Amino acid sequence: MKNSETTWFLYLLRTDSGLLYTGITTDVTRRLAQHQAGKGARALRGKGPLTLAYHCVAGDRSTALKWEYRVKQLSKMQKERLVQHQPPTLTDFMPLFRSD
């Protein structure tokens, strides 16, 4: 499979303290295991148990990077709404990006 055809996912992890971390990957299960083993992002090291709060298909790598940037710009309250509503795709939740 060509890299441009690889499906990418956007995910949010919740730390023990309630922090929401946003990332992208081609394999959510593998990436969560890496984070939990301390081999993921430095921002999550030592933050206690991690739980997968949300994930969805984001498209190709370029699209996933764009969505990751947009989600990282959201306020904590907006990210919590995203987690609460669990939209199957981010385009299903576009009003979130225009509010607050």
Secondary structure by P-SEA (a helix, b strand, c coil): cccccbbbbbbbbbcccbbbbbbccccaaaaaaaaaacccccccccccccccccccccccaaaaaaaaaaaaaccaaaaaaaaaaccccccccccccccc
